Amino acid sequence: MPIFIAPGVGELVADGETLEVDYRNTRLRNVTTGATGALRKYPPTIEAIFAAGGLGAFTRRRYLAELAAQASLTLDPAPEGRGKSLPPLGRRVGMREKQGFSASSGNGEEL
């Protein structure tokens, strides 16, 4: 459940009363008395995290979108003289491979 920032909310509601929150319209309303107040919106990135279902889901979506953008740049090389395209996506090379080491599974198969 998110925490809302509502300056002066203590003056709108007393113990036992119900407070209605309309985040989209940034309004608070005391259901019992009809009193209203303002609500502060979160920055767009925080709203996107809530909309995605949490930080994990947001991060995954963003990562996949960046991979897709990178792949589209790689598959569509830049025309001559109009900048550089990204290098093709491929397998990452580990430190052992960079230093000339290799590993095998024991049955002659390289790992």
N, C-alpha and C positions, 0 to 999 in steps of 0.2 A: 504494500500500500504506500503510495507516495506521500510525502509531507508537503503540504501547501503553505505558502507564505501569504498571510492575510493580515496586513497592519490594521490594528483596531478591532480585531475579531472578538476580543474579550468584552467589548461594549455591545456587541450584537447578540450574544447568547449567554444565557444563565444555565446553571446546573439543571439537568433534566429536560432542557429544550433541544429540539432537533435543528441542525444546521444543514441546509441543502447547498451543495457545491456544484456550480455550473462552470466547469473549467474552460470549455470552449468560448464562452461569453465573458469569462473572468468575473463572475458574480457569485456572491454568497447571499443566501436568504434564510432568515430565521423563519421556520415553518410556523411556529407558534405566534410570533408577533408581526411577521411580514417585513421586519427590518432587513435592509440590504447593505452590502458592503462590497469592496473591490478585492480581487484576488490577483496576485502576480503570476504571470506566465513564466514557464521555464524557458531557457534558451533552446533553439531549434534542435541542437544535438541531443539534449536530454529528452526532448519530446520524441525524437526518433528512436532512442533507446527504449522508452516506454512502449512505443508503437510496435517495435520489433519483438517485444516480449521479454526484454531484459538485455543486459550487457553482453552475455554470451551469444545470443541470437543476432544482436546488432553487429558484433564484431565479425561473426561468420559471414553475414550478408555483405558487409563492407569488403572483407577479404576476397570473397568470390567475385564481387563486382570489379575489384581492382585486377584480379587475375584475368577476367574476361576482357577488360579494357587492354591489358598488356598483350593478351593473345591476339586481339584484333589488330593491334598495332604491328605485331610481329608478322601476322599473315598478310598484311597489306603494306608492303614496304613503301617508304616515302619515295616519290619521284626524284630524279636527279636534281640536285641543287636545292631541294626543299626540305632540308633537315635530315635527321637520321632516324631510321626505324630501330626498334629495340631488338636486341639479339634474340634468337629463337629460344623458347623455353626448353629446357632439357634437364637431364639428371644433374644433381649437384655433385661436385667432385669433393670428396673428403680429403682431409689432411694427409692420410696415408698415400692416397693416389697422387697427390701433388708432390710428395716426397719420394715417389717411386716404389712404395711398398705395395704389395698385393696380398689378397687373402683368397683362400680356396676352401671348399667345403670338405676336403679330404678325399673326395672321389674324382678329383681332377677338374671339378667344375669351379670356375672363378666366381667369387661373390662380388 
